[in-house]
Amino acid sequence: MSFSSSRKRALDTSRPIAYRASSARSCAVCVSEKYRVKRSVILEQVRQKPMLISTLLIIQMAS
């Protein structure tokens, strides 16, 4: 699944939270692959700093 479609699904408030969380994890996979960082590192950063996900999404969209 592409970053863009994962992002749209993660932001869709009409979907169940578990579905949105799975899509957000897919976004993390896309970001980790692009920057060659382990997905766990991305997810840990998001857990520690919830606003970081917004920053990651903006960076990914600008690239």
Biopython code that builds the backbone (N, CA, C, O; Angstrom):
import numpy as np
from Bio.PDB.StructureBuilder import StructureBuilder

atoms = [
    (1, "MET", "N", (0.845, -1.164, 0.000)),
    (1, "MET", "CA", (0.000, 0.000, 0.000)),
    (1, "MET", "C", (0.900, 1.239, 0.000)),
    (1, "MET", "O", (1.924, 1.266, 0.683)),
    (2, "SER", "N", (0.522, 2.246, -0.754)),
    (2, "SER", "CA", (1.339, 3.450, -0.836)),
    (2, "SER", "C", (1.181, 4.312, 0.410)),
    (2, "SER", "O", (0.228, 4.168, 1.176)),
    (3, "PHE", "N", (2.139, 5.207, 0.585)),
    (3, "PHE", "CA", (2.082, 6.129, 1.719)),
    (3, "PHE", "C", (0.799, 6.951, 1.660)),
    (3, "PHE", "O", (0.116, 7.125, 2.670)),
    (4, "SER", "N", (0.482, 7.446, 0.486)),
    (4, "SER", "CA", (-0.680, 8.318, 0.325)),
    (4, "SER", "C", (-1.983, 7.614, 0.705)),
    (4, "SER", "O", (-2.811, 8.185, 1.415)),
    (5, "SER", "N", (-2.167, 6.394, 0.241)),
    (5, "SER", "CA", (-3.403, 5.683, 0.568)),
    (5, "SER", "C", (-3.443, 5.299, 2.044)),
    (5, "SER", "O", (-4.506, 5.318, 2.663)),
    (6, "SER", "N", (-2.280, 4.949, 2.611)),
    (6, "SER", "CA", (-2.223, 4.639, 4.047)),
    (6, "SER", "C", (-2.574, 5.875, 4.869)),
    (6, "SER", "O", (-3.307, 5.796, 5.855)),
    (7, "ARG", "N", (-2.047, 6.996, 4.454)),
    (7, "ARG", "CA", (-2.302, 8.258, 5.158)),
    (7, "ARG", "C", (-3.795, 8.595, 5.131)),
    (7, "ARG", "O", (-4.379, 8.954, 6.154)),
    (8, "LYS", "N", (-4.397, 8.477, 3.960)),
    (8, "LYS", "CA", (-5.832, 8.781, 3.839)),
    (8, "LYS", "C", (-6.658, 7.871, 4.750)),
    (8, "LYS", "O", (-7.595, 8.323, 5.407)),
    (9, "ARG", "N", (-6.308, 6.604, 4.782)),
    (9, "ARG", "CA", (-7.050, 5.657, 5.626)),
    (9, "ARG", "C", (-6.814, 5.920, 7.108)),
    (9, "ARG", "O", (-7.724, 5.763, 7.922)),
    (10, "ALA", "N", (-5.598, 6.319, 7.456)),
    (10, "ALA", "CA", (-5.287, 6.615, 8.861)),
    (10, "ALA", "C", (-6.044, 7.851, 9.344)),
    (10, "ALA", "O", (-6.390, 7.944, 10.521)),
    (11, "LEU", "N", (-6.297, 8.787, 8.455)),
    (11, "LEU", "CA", (-6.974, 10.028, 8.827)),
    (11, "LEU", "C", (-8.493, 9.964, 8.697)),
    (11, "LEU", "O", (-9.186, 10.908, 9.076)),
    (12, "ASP", "N", (-9.009, 8.874, 8.172)),
    (12, "ASP", "CA", (-10.456, 8.724, 7.961)),
    (12, "ASP", "C", (-11.157, 8.402, 9.284)),
    (12, "ASP", "O", (-11.121, 7.265, 9.753)),
    (13, "THR", "N", (-11.790, 9.408, 9.875)),
    (13, "THR", "CA", (-12.422, 9.244, 11.190)),
    (13, "THR", "C", (-13.673, 8.356, 11.158)),
    (13, "THR", "O", (-14.193, 7.991, 12.213)),
    (14, "SER", "N", (-14.149, 8.014, 9.987)),
    (14, "SER", "CA", (-15.325, 7.146, 9.913)),
    (14, "SER", "C", (-14.952, 5.663, 10.081)),
    (14, "SER", "O", (-15.827, 4.817, 10.265)),
    (15, "ARG", "N", (-13.675, 5.364, 10.017)),
    (15, "ARG", "CA", (-13.203, 3.979, 10.148)),
    (15, "ARG", "C", (-12.924, 3.644, 11.614)),
    (15, "ARG", "O", (-12.652, 4.545, 12.408)),
    (16, "PRO", "N", (-12.986, 2.371, 11.981)),
    (16, "PRO", "CA", (-12.669, 1.961, 13.359)),
    (16, "PRO", "C", (-11.210, 2.294, 13.706)),
    (16, "PRO", "O", (-10.340, 2.318, 12.836)),
    (17, "ILE", "N", (-10.972, 2.544, 14.975)),
    (17, "ILE", "CA", (-9.639, 2.949, 15.421)),
    (17, "ILE", "C", (-8.575, 1.892, 15.119)),
    (17, "ILE", "O", (-7.442, 2.243, 14.790)),
    (18, "ALA", "N", (-8.912, 0.630, 15.223)),
    (18, "ALA", "CA", (-7.939, -0.426, 14.927)),
    (18, "ALA", "C", (-7.514, -0.376, 13.459)),
    (18, "ALA", "O", (-6.344, -0.585, 13.141)),
    (19, "TYR", "N", (-8.451, -0.104, 12.582)),
    (19, "TYR", "CA", (-8.167, 0.008, 11.155)),
    (19, "TYR", "C", (-7.267, 1.215, 10.894)),
    (19, "TYR", "O", (-6.318, 1.139, 10.113)),
    (20, "ARG", "N", (-7.579, 2.329, 11.560)),
    (20, "ARG", "CA", (-6.778, 3.545, 11.409)),
    (20, "ARG", "C", (-5.368, 3.342, 11.952)),
    (20, "ARG", "O", (-4.400, 3.828, 11.367)),
    (21, "ALA", "N", (-5.248, 2.630, 13.062)),
    (21, "ALA", "CA", (-3.929, 2.367, 13.647)),
    (21, "ALA", "C", (-3.082, 1.512, 12.696)),
    (21, "ALA", "O", (-1.886, 1.750, 12.533)),
    (22, "SER", "N", (-3.711, 0.529, 12.080)),
    (22, "SER", "CA", (-2.997, -0.314, 11.124)),
    (22, "SER", "C", (-2.498, 0.517, 9.948)),
    (22, "SER", "O", (-1.376, 0.322, 9.480)),
    (23, "SER", "N", (-3.314, 1.429, 9.475)),
    (23, "SER", "CA", (-2.916, 2.304, 8.370)),
    (23, "SER", "C", (-1.784, 3.236, 8.795)),
    (23, "SER", "O", (-0.878, 3.517, 8.010)),
    (24, "ALA", "N", (-1.837, 3.713, 10.032)),
    (24, "ALA", "CA", (-0.758, 4.570, 10.540)),
    (24, "ALA", "C", (0.551, 3.788, 10.618)),
    (24, "ALA", "O", (1.618, 4.328, 10.325)),
    (25, "ARG", "N", (0.471, 2.521, 11.012)),
    (25, "ARG", "CA", (1.678, 1.685, 11.040)),
    (25, "ARG", "C", (2.227, 1.509, 9.619)),
    (25, "ARG", "O", (3.441, 1.472, 9.419)),
    (26, "SER", "N", (1.340, 1.402, 8.649)),
    (26, "SER", "CA", (1.785, 1.296, 7.256)),
    (26, "SER", "C", (2.516, 2.567, 6.826)),
    (26, "SER", "O", (3.492, 2.504, 6.078)),
    (27, "CYS", "N", (2.044, 3.714, 7.296)),
    (27, "CYS", "CA", (2.746, 4.976, 7.026)),
    (27, "CYS", "C", (4.147, 4.924, 7.619)),
    (27, "CYS", "O", (5.117, 5.346, 6.989)),
    (28, "ALA", "N", (4.240, 4.409, 8.822)),
    (28, "ALA", "CA", (5.548, 4.299, 9.491)),
    (28, "ALA", "C", (6.481, 3.400, 8.692)),
    (28, "ALA", "O", (7.678, 3.673, 8.606)),
    (29, "VAL", "N", (5.952, 2.341, 8.112)),
    (29, "VAL", "CA", (6.764, 1.445, 7.283)),
    (29, "VAL", "C", (7.297, 2.203, 6.068)),
    (29, "VAL", "O", (8.476, 2.092, 5.730)),
    (30, "CYS", "N", (6.433, 2.968, 5.419)),
    (30, "CYS", "CA", (6.858, 3.743, 4.247)),
    (30, "CYS", "C", (7.967, 4.724, 4.614)),
    (30, "CYS", "O", (8.959, 4.844, 3.895)),
    (31, "VAL", "N", (7.796, 5.422, 5.731)),
    (31, "VAL", "CA", (8.800, 6.400, 6.177)),
    (31, "VAL", "C", (10.097, 5.685, 6.537)),
    (31, "VAL", "O", (11.180, 6.145, 6.176)),
    (32, "SER", "N", (9.992, 4.561, 7.248)),
    (32, "SER", "CA", (11.208, 3.845, 7.652)),
    (32, "SER", "C", (11.963, 3.305, 6.441)),
    (32, "SER", "O", (13.194, 3.310, 6.429)),
    (33, "GLU", "N", (11.254, 2.849, 5.444)),
    (33, "GLU", "CA", (11.917, 2.354, 4.232)),
    (33, "GLU", "C", (12.603, 3.485, 3.484)),
    (33, "GLU", "O", (13.717, 3.328, 2.982)),
    (34, "LYS", "N", (11.924, 4.628, 3.414)),
    (34, "LYS", "CA", (12.500, 5.756, 2.688)),
    (34, "LYS", "C", (13.782, 6.245, 3.346)),
    (34, "LYS", "O", (14.758, 6.542, 2.657)),
    (35, "TYR", "N", (13.789, 6.332, 4.678)),
    (35, "TYR", "CA", (14.938, 6.871, 5.396)),
    (35, "TYR", "C", (15.857, 5.789, 5.960)),
    (35, "TYR", "O", (16.822, 6.086, 6.664)),
    (36, "ARG", "N", (15.547, 4.532, 5.643)),
    (36, "ARG", "CA", (16.362, 3.388, 6.059)),
    (36, "ARG", "C", (16.586, 3.350, 7.570)),
    (36, "ARG", "O", (17.706, 3.233, 8.067)),
    (37, "VAL", "N", (15.465, 3.454, 8.264)),
    (37, "VAL", "CA", (15.445, 3.389, 9.726)),
    (37, "VAL", "C", (14.485, 2.260, 10.081)),
    (37, "VAL", "O", (13.506, 2.026, 9.373)),
    (38, "LYS", "N", (14.761, 1.570, 11.165)),
    (38, "LYS", "CA", (13.852, 0.507, 11.578)),
    (38, "LYS", "C", (12.474, 1.077, 11.928)),
    (38, "LYS", "O", (12.363, 2.148, 12.524)),
    (39, "ARG", "N", (11.444, 0.348, 11.551)),
    (39, "ARG", "CA", (10.085, 0.774, 11.844)),
    (39, "ARG", "C", (9.880, 0.978, 13.343)),
    (39, "ARG", "O", (9.177, 1.900, 13.755)),
    (40, "SER", "N", (10.484, 0.133, 14.145)),
    (40, "SER", "CA", (10.338, 0.244, 15.595)),
    (40, "SER", "C", (10.855, 1.586, 16.111)),
    (40, "SER", "O", (10.319, 2.132, 17.075)),
    (41, "VAL", "N", (11.888, 2.110, 15.474)),
    (41, "VAL", "CA", (12.428, 3.418, 15.865)),
    (41, "VAL", "C", (11.397, 4.514, 15.578)),
    (41, "VAL", "O", (11.163, 5.394, 16.407)),
    (42, "ILE", "N", (10.794, 4.447, 14.409)),
    (42, "ILE", "CA", (9.764, 5.430, 14.043)),
    (42, "ILE", "C", (8.591, 5.334, 15.014)),
    (42, "ILE", "O", (8.126, 6.354, 15.522)),
    (43, "LEU", "N", (8.109, 4.124, 15.277)),
    (43, "LEU", "CA", (6.958, 3.953, 16.160)),
    (43, "LEU", "C", (7.265, 4.402, 17.584)),
    (43, "LEU", "O", (6.398, 4.973, 18.247)),
    (44, "GLU", "N", (8.476, 4.157, 18.062)),
    (44, "GLU", "CA", (8.857, 4.600, 19.402)),
    (44, "GLU", "C", (8.886, 6.123, 19.481)),
    (44, "GLU", "O", (8.441, 6.707, 20.468)),
    (45, "GLN", "N", (9.404, 6.753, 18.450)),
    (45, "GLN", "CA", (9.412, 8.217, 18.422)),
    (45, "GLN", "C", (7.995, 8.777, 18.426)),
    (45, "GLN", "O", (7.719, 9.767, 19.104)),
    (46, "VAL", "N", (7.111, 8.158, 17.684)),
    (46, "VAL", "CA", (5.709, 8.599, 17.647)),
    (46, "VAL", "C", (5.062, 8.394, 19.013)),
    (46, "VAL", "O", (4.294, 9.239, 19.471)),
    (47, "ARG", "N", (5.371, 7.269, 19.664)),
    (47, "ARG", "CA", (4.801, 7.006, 20.987)),
    (47, "ARG", "C", (5.272, 8.053, 21.989)),
    (47, "ARG", "O", (4.485, 8.524, 22.811)),
    (48, "GLN", "N", (6.542, 8.418, 21.927)),
    (48, "GLN", "CA", (7.092, 9.393, 22.860)),
    (48, "GLN", "C", (6.663, 10.820, 22.545)),
    (48, "GLN", "O", (6.484, 11.645, 23.441)),
    (49, "LYS", "N", (6.503, 11.092, 21.267)),
    (49, "LYS", "CA", (6.184, 12.459, 20.829)),
    (49, "LYS", "C", (5.046, 12.389, 19.813)),
    (49, "LYS", "O", (5.300, 12.350, 18.610)),
    (50, "PRO", "N", (3.802, 12.373, 20.277)),
    (50, "PRO", "CA", (2.673, 12.203, 19.356)),
    (50, "PRO", "C", (2.623, 13.212, 18.210)),
    (50, "PRO", "O", (2.128, 12.883, 17.132)),
    (51, "MET", "N", (3.114, 14.411, 18.412)),
    (51, "MET", "CA", (3.086, 15.398, 17.334)),
    (51, "MET", "C", (4.088, 15.062, 16.233)),
    (51, "MET", "O", (4.020, 15.623, 15.139)),
    (52, "LEU", "N", (5.008, 14.156, 16.515)),
    (52, "LEU", "CA", (6.010, 13.779, 15.534)),
    (52, "LEU", "C", (5.363, 13.149, 14.301)),
    (52, "LEU", "O", (5.864, 13.332, 13.192)),
    (53, "ILE", "N", (4.283, 12.427, 14.464)),
    (53, "ILE", "CA", (3.640, 11.796, 13.309)),
    (53, "ILE", "C", (3.197, 12.837, 12.296)),
    (53, "ILE", "O", (3.309, 12.614, 11.091)),
    (54, "SER", "N", (2.698, 13.965, 12.766)),
    (54, "SER", "CA", (2.314, 15.042, 11.846)),
    (54, "SER", "C", (3.526, 15.535, 11.075)),
    (54, "SER", "O", (3.453, 15.770, 9.869)),
    (55, "THR", "N", (4.630, 15.690, 11.772)),
    (55, "THR", "CA", (5.866, 16.143, 11.131)),
    (55, "THR", "C", (6.326, 15.130, 10.098)),
    (55, "THR", "O", (6.721, 15.504, 8.994)),
    (56, "LEU", "N", (6.278, 13.848, 10.448)),
    (56, "LEU", "CA", (6.685, 12.800, 9.499)),
    (56, "LEU", "C", (5.798, 12.813, 8.253)),
    (56, "LEU", "O", (6.282, 12.657, 7.132)),
    (57, "LEU", "N", (4.511, 13.000, 8.464)),
    (57, "LEU", "CA", (3.588, 13.027, 7.335)),
    (57, "LEU", "C", (3.897, 14.207, 6.419)),
    (57, "LEU", "O", (3.874, 14.071, 5.196)),
    (58, "ILE", "N", (4.184, 15.352, 7.007)),
    (58, "ILE", "CA", (4.503, 16.551, 6.208)),
    (58, "ILE", "C", (5.794, 16.346, 5.446)),
    (58, "ILE", "O", (5.876, 16.692, 4.268)),
    (59, "ILE", "N", (6.812, 15.787, 6.099)),
    (59, "ILE", "CA", (8.097, 15.529, 5.435)),
    (59, "ILE", "C", (7.903, 14.570, 4.275)),
    (59, "ILE", "O", (8.430, 14.794, 3.186)),
    (60, "GLN", "N", (7.149, 13.505, 4.501)),
    (60, "GLN", "CA", (6.933, 12.494, 3.456)),
    (60, "GLN", "C", (6.183, 13.119, 2.280)),
    (60, "GLN", "O", (6.513, 12.842, 1.127)),
    (61, "MET", "N", (5.194, 13.947, 2.549)),
    (61, "MET", "CA", (4.411, 14.555, 1.474)),
    (61, "MET", "C", (5.267, 15.520, 0.661)),
    (61, "MET", "O", (5.082, 15.638, -0.551)),
    (62, "ALA", "N", (6.201, 16.212, 1.310)),
    (62, "ALA", "CA", (7.051, 17.185, 0.616)),
    (62, "ALA", "C", (8.096, 16.510, -0.254)),
    (62, "ALA", "O", (8.614, 17.123, -1.188)),
    (63, "SER", "N", (8.410, 15.266, 0.037)),
    (63, "SER", "CA", (9.475, 14.572, -0.718)),
    (63, "SER", "C", (8.987, 14.076, -2.059)),
    (63, "SER", "O", (9.755, 13.475, -2.811)),
]
sb = StructureBuilder()
sb.init_structure("model")
sb.init_model(0)
sb.init_chain("A")
sb.init_seg("    ")
for serial, (resi, resn, name, xyz) in enumerate(atoms, 1):
    if name == "N":
        sb.init_residue(resn, " ", resi, " ")
    sb.init_atom(name, np.array(xyz, "f"), 0.0, 1.0, " ", f" {name:<3s}", serial, name[0])
structure = sb.get_structure()
